[in-house]
Amino acid sequence: MSALKDKLKADLTVSLKARDEVRLRTIRMALAAVNVEEVAGKQARELSDDEVVKVLTKEAKKRREAAEAFGNAGRAEQAQAELDEQAVLEEYLPAQLSDEELGRLVDEAIAETGASGPQAMGQVMKAVNPKVAGRAEGGRVAAAVRSRLAS
């Protein structure tokens, strides 16, 4: 079993004993999402830590989008609940890259590929995505690549 999944299970027990409702419901939801991903496809399998991080990143993004939707609908209480869950999930994710670090990685990828102009975006994205690996959202990476190639 992956170390991250073990940590989630251990933290589930701790939050259950501490009666921390937000943390408990968030970790249960995260473990359920991991379990669904493990049995998806033709054959059940164990997820690696990287795959668990991808699942947790997807869940955190769902929470952020839901909070935004609730906020726009004037439902501040539900928006705050979603943000609280997102904060719990982010404790298990790697630290996000700063804009400067992301820009540096994009510049390195452009130099490696020798790309120029917006038509080379796919080529640069293919080179930069493995370096970023869960430390920046795809939309943020794409925006950075687009701005660097445009200038």
C-alpha positions as CSV (number, residue, x, y, z in Angstrom):
1,M,0.0,0.0,0.0
2,S,1.3,3.5,-0.8
3,A,2.6,5.6,2.1
4,L,0.2,8.4,1.3
5,K,-2.8,6.1,1.5
6,D,-1.5,4.7,4.8
7,K,-1.2,8.3,6.1
8,L,-4.8,9.0,5.1
9,K,-6.0,5.9,6.9
10,A,-4.0,6.8,10.0
11,D,-5.3,10.4,10.0
12,L,-8.9,9.0,9.5
13,T,-8.5,7.2,12.8
14,V,-7.1,10.3,14.6
15,S,-9.8,12.6,13.3
16,L,-12.5,10.1,14.3
17,K,-11.1,10.0,17.8
18,A,-10.8,13.8,17.9
19,R,-14.3,14.2,16.5
20,D,-13.0,16.6,13.9
21,E,-16.0,16.5,11.5
22,V,-14.5,18.4,8.6
23,R,-11.3,16.4,8.6
24,L,-13.1,13.2,9.0
25,R,-15.6,13.7,6.1
26,T,-12.8,15.0,3.9
27,I,-10.5,12.1,4.5
28,R,-13.3,9.6,4.0
29,M,-14.2,11.3,0.7
30,A,-10.5,11.2,-0.4
31,L,-10.1,7.5,0.5
32,A,-13.4,6.7,-1.3
33,A,-12.0,8.5,-4.4
34,V,-8.8,6.6,-4.2
35,N,-10.7,3.3,-3.8
36,V,-12.8,4.1,-6.9
37,E,-9.7,4.8,-8.9
38,E,-8.1,1.5,-7.7
39,V,-11.0,-0.5,-9.0
40,A,-11.6,1.5,-12.2
41,G,-10.6,-0.2,-15.4
42,K,-10.4,-3.9,-16.3
43,Q,-8.4,-5.0,-13.3
44,A,-8.2,-3.8,-9.6
45,R,-4.8,-2.4,-8.7
46,E,-2.9,-0.6,-6.0
47,L,-2.2,3.1,-6.6
48,S,1.3,4.5,-6.3
49,D,1.9,7.6,-4.2
50,D,2.0,9.7,-7.5
51,E,-1.4,8.3,-8.6
52,V,-2.9,9.0,-5.1
53,V,-1.5,12.6,-5.4
54,K,-3.3,12.9,-8.8
55,V,-6.6,11.8,-7.3
56,L,-6.2,14.2,-4.3
57,T,-5.3,17.0,-6.7
58,K,-8.5,16.3,-8.7
59,E,-10.6,16.3,-5.5
60,A,-9.0,19.6,-4.3
61,K,-9.8,21.1,-7.7
62,K,-13.5,20.0,-7.4
63,R,-13.7,21.6,-4.0
64,R,-12.2,24.9,-5.3
65,E,-14.7,25.0,-8.2
66,A,-17.6,24.1,-6.0
67,A,-16.7,26.8,-3.5
68,E,-16.6,29.3,-6.4
69,A,-20.0,28.2,-7.6
70,F,-21.5,28.4,-4.1
71,G,-19.9,31.8,-3.6
72,N,-21.4,33.1,-6.9
73,A,-24.8,31.7,-5.9
74,G,-24.7,33.6,-2.6
75,R,-24.3,30.5,-0.5
76,A,-21.4,31.5,1.7
77,E,-21.8,28.8,4.3
78,Q,-21.5,26.0,1.7
79,A,-18.7,27.8,0.0
80,Q,-16.7,27.9,3.2
81,A,-17.4,24.2,3.9
82,E,-15.9,23.4,0.4
83,L,-12.9,25.7,1.1
84,D,-12.3,23.9,4.5
85,E,-12.3,20.5,2.7
86,Q,-9.9,21.9,0.1
87,A,-7.5,23.1,2.9
88,V,-7.5,19.6,4.4
89,L,-6.8,18.0,1.0
90,E,-3.9,20.4,0.3
91,E,-2.1,19.2,3.5
92,Y,-1.5,15.9,1.6
93,L,-0.4,17.5,-1.7
94,P,3.1,18.6,-2.5
95,A,3.8,22.3,-2.1
96,Q,2.7,24.3,-5.1
97,L,5.3,26.0,-7.3
98,S,5.6,29.8,-7.1
99,D,5.1,31.8,-10.3
100,E,8.9,32.4,-10.5
101,E,9.7,28.7,-10.2
102,L,7.1,27.8,-12.8
103,G,8.4,30.4,-15.2
104,R,11.9,29.1,-14.8
105,L,10.8,25.5,-15.5
106,V,8.9,26.7,-18.6
107,D,11.9,28.6,-19.8
108,E,14.1,25.5,-19.4
109,A,11.6,23.4,-21.3
110,I,11.5,26.0,-24.1
111,A,15.3,26.0,-24.3
112,E,15.4,22.2,-24.3
113,T,12.9,21.9,-27.1
114,G,14.1,24.9,-29.1
115,A,10.4,25.9,-29.5
116,S,9.3,29.3,-30.7
117,G,5.8,30.7,-31.4
118,P,2.4,29.6,-30.1
119,Q,2.2,26.6,-32.4
120,A,4.9,24.8,-30.4
121,M,2.8,24.9,-27.2
122,G,2.1,21.1,-27.2
123,Q,5.8,20.3,-27.5
124,V,6.7,22.6,-24.6
125,M,3.8,21.2,-22.4
126,K,5.0,17.7,-23.1
127,A,8.5,18.6,-21.8
128,V,7.4,20.7,-18.8
129,N,4.6,18.5,-17.4
130,P,6.8,15.7,-16.0
131,K,8.9,18.4,-14.2
132,V,5.8,20.0,-12.7
133,A,4.1,16.7,-11.7
134,G,1.3,17.8,-9.4
135,R,3.0,20.9,-8.1
136,A,1.0,23.3,-10.3
137,E,-2.4,23.1,-11.9
138,G,-2.5,22.3,-15.7
139,G,-4.3,25.6,-16.5
140,R,-1.6,27.6,-14.7
141,V,1.2,25.7,-16.5
142,A,-0.6,26.2,-19.9
143,A,-1.0,30.0,-19.2
144,A,2.7,30.3,-18.3
145,V,3.8,28.4,-21.5
146,R,1.4,30.5,-23.6
147,S,2.7,33.8,-22.2
148,R,6.4,32.7,-22.6
149,L,5.9,31.6,-26.2
150,A,4.0,34.7,-27.1
151,S,6.8,37.0,-26.0
